Amino acid sequence: MAIRDNELKHLKEMILKMASLVEVSIRDSVRALVTQEPSIANAVIAADLLINTYDVQIDEECIRLIARRQPVGRDLRFITTGMKITTDLERIADHAVNIAERALKLSEASPMRAYSDLSRMREIVQRMVKDAIDSFVNEDKALAKDVIERDEEVDDLNASVVNELMLVMTKEQGNVIHASQLIYISRNIERIGDHATNIAEMIIYMVDGRMIRHLADVTGQPPKPSD
């Protein structure tokens, strides 16, 4: 039995709602750090429950469609891609929670110069997530490839931030704990970029029917393992 258009539309709408919540969590997790407002961090942590609920509901809907409609070809790739996307979105939300929890611990600490680089990283990965979801909605392979290519910039910024903070730790003993928390935040932001890349790779699979994960034919670089 063929899948109805309204069923695929409903699935897409659920994924978009989940993605919207995740984008807010990315933004607000780093915002909580920079503004030192615990209420923002707590809102990110609280929102994770709703995001997890969407993850479960979307998986259940995908399984229902596969069981009842027995899709093949493009429809099957759409559904399996939807399941993979929600897994990555849920993990992105977990990273946002990790950042928010560290922001709570640093809510009374003096800001460091690294905050501006962390904000820049956040802007990039949040846009990567948005564009990855847009490429899913519009089946835009070119946009998906662009998302993958941007991951290198995030990696470079993360390396720069970590190096800067390691230097702080060696020279300023009083800032060791603060700097180590910021390194943890930077690495969580970098992992968000990795998950956005995973989503983009799945979009290319959905459109082309060609799995590019673990291949170097898009960026020329070997892929990194997922969490």
N, C-alpha and C positions, 0 to 999 in steps of 0.2 A: 504494500500500500504506500503510495507516494506521500511524501511530507507536504503538508499544506504550507502555502506562503505565510499565512498568519502564525503558524507554529514557529517557523524560522525567525519571523519578525519579533515574536515574543521572546525567544531565546536571546536575540541580539539586544533587545531592550534591557533585559536583565543584566547582561554583561556590561552594557553601557552604564547602568546605574551603579553597579559594583565598581567599575573603573572610576567613575566620578568621585565616589567616596574615597577611593584609594589616592587619587590625585590630591584631594583635600588633606589627607593624612600626611602625604609627603611634604606638602607645603607647610602645614602647621607644625610638624615635628621640628623642623629647623627654625621656623618662626618662634617657637617656644624657647629654643636655645638663645636666639639673638635678642629677643625682647625680655627674656627672663621672666615670663609669665607662666606660673605653674598651672593656671586654669586651662591654658591652651594645650599644654602637654597632657593634662588629665583628659581633655576632650578627645585627643588622638587615641589614648589608651582605651577609653570607653567605646569609641567608634569601631574598634576591632571586632567586637562581638557581632555587630550588624554585618560587617564585611565577611566574617566567617559564616554567618547565616546565608548570605548570598552565595558563597562558595558551595555550600551543601545543596542549596536549592537548585543551582545551575547544574551541578553534577547529576542530581536526581532527574532533572528535566532532560538532560542529554541522554541518560540511560533509558528513560522512558521512550524517547523518540527512536532510539536505536532498536529497542525491544519491540515496539508496536509498529514502526514503519519500515524497519529493515532497510535503511538507506544505503545507497551505493554511490560511487563516484564522487562528484562534487559535493553533494549533500552530506555524505559521510565525512568527507574531509572538513566541511564546515563545522559539523558537530564535534568531531574529535579535536579540532582546533579550539573550539569554544571551551572544551574541558581543560585543555592545556593552558589556555589564557587565564582561566580563573585560578588555576593552581599557582601560576606566577604572580597574579594580582594578590592572592592571599599571602604569599611570601613577601611581596613588597610591603604589604600592610604590616607584617611582622617586623620588618626592618624599621618601618616608621615608628612602631611602638618602642623598639629598642632605642631609637634616637630620642624619643620623647621621655623615656625613663631616665636617660642620661641628662637630658635637659632639666629634669626635676632636680637631679643631684647638683647641677651647676647653677641653679637659679639665683644663688647669692654670690657666685664667683665673679671676679673681675673679667670682663671680656678680653679675649686675645686677638691678635692680628689674624689668626687662622679663621676667625668667624666669617670674614668676607669671602674667603676661598670656599668655605663650606656652603655659604649661601649661593655662590656661583655654581658649585656642583649640584646643589639642589635644583636650581633653575634648569640646568641641562637635563638631569634625569627625569624631572617632572615633565618636561617637554617631550623627552623620549617616550615616556609612557603614554602621553596623550597622542603622539603621532603614531605609535604602534597600534593603539586602539582605533585611531582614524583609518589606518591602513587596513585594518580588519573590516571595518564598516564599509569602506569604499573599495575593498579588494585591490588596494593600491600597492603593487609590488615595488615600485620605484621609491615610495615613501618608506616602506619597510627596509629597503636596502640603506636608505639614508639614516635611519635609526641605528642600524648596525654599525655604520661607519662612525657615528658620533661617540660610540662607546670608548674609543681610544682617547678622546679628549678627557673623558671622565677618569680613565685610568691614569692619565698623566697628571691631572689635578690631584688625585688621591696620593700619588707618589710624592708630589711636591709638598702636600700638606703633612704627610707622615714624616718626611725628611725634616721639615721645618720644626715640627713638634718634638722629634727626637733630639734635635739640637737644643731646644728649650729645656728638655729633661736633663740634658748633660750639664747645662750651664746654670739652671735655676732650680735648685733642689726643692724650693717651696712650691713649685708649679708641676711637680712630677705627676701627681694624681690628676690634676686638671688636664694636663696635656695628654695623659694616657686615655682619659675619657673622650677627648676630642679625636684621638686616633681611632677609637672604637666607632665614633659617630661617622667619621670619614669613610671607614671601611664599609659601614652599613649603607651609606649613600652610594658608594661604588657598586655594591651588590644590587641595589635597585636598578642601576644601569645595566647590569648583567641580565637581570630578569626582563627588562624592557627589550633587550637584544634577543632573548629567548622567544618572546612573543613575536617579534618581527620575523624571526626565522620560521616560526610556524605559519605566519601569514604567507610567506613565499611558498611553503608546502601546500597551503590551502589553494593558492591560485594556480601553481604550476604542477602540483602533484609530485614535487621533487623535494626530498628532505635534504637540507643543507647543513644541519647540525653536525658537528665534528668534521666539517669540510672547511677548506680555506679559500673557496672560490668566490666569495663575496668581498671579504676584506683583505685577503692575502695573509691573514694571521690565523694561527690555530685557535680554536674556541677554548673558553675557560669552563671548568666544570661548574655545574649548578649546585646549589645547596641541597 
